[in-house]
Amino acid sequence: MRKEKKKKQSEIAEHLKKIAMLEKELSELKAVLANLQNQKLETLHDKLSEESKAGDQVEEASRRMNGRVAVSKTDKLVAFTETSVSVSYTHLRAHETPEHLVCRLLLEKKK
């Protein structure tokens, strides 16, 4: 009986050591997680600050151009002037992309 009792006590002691070790690892992982969350929050804050500055620039340019401002696909500011300039059909075709050319030729072929 005493041997069984000592064996169980030994097993319990081992389990308690493992539990203590796991609790220590858990607290370390919580610290790492908190650090990563703080870094992510700082990164998001920086991005939001940059986007806010860009938005302020667009708003300022829009105000100066009487609301005639757009943002292109590359997020570069594009301002539209009050005057329009006519260009020839030949000039437009000079800037035609291969995709536009294929579409135009297919449309002309249907006619």
Helices and strands as residue ranges (DSSP letters): H 2-64, E 69-71, E 77-79, H 89-94, H 98-110
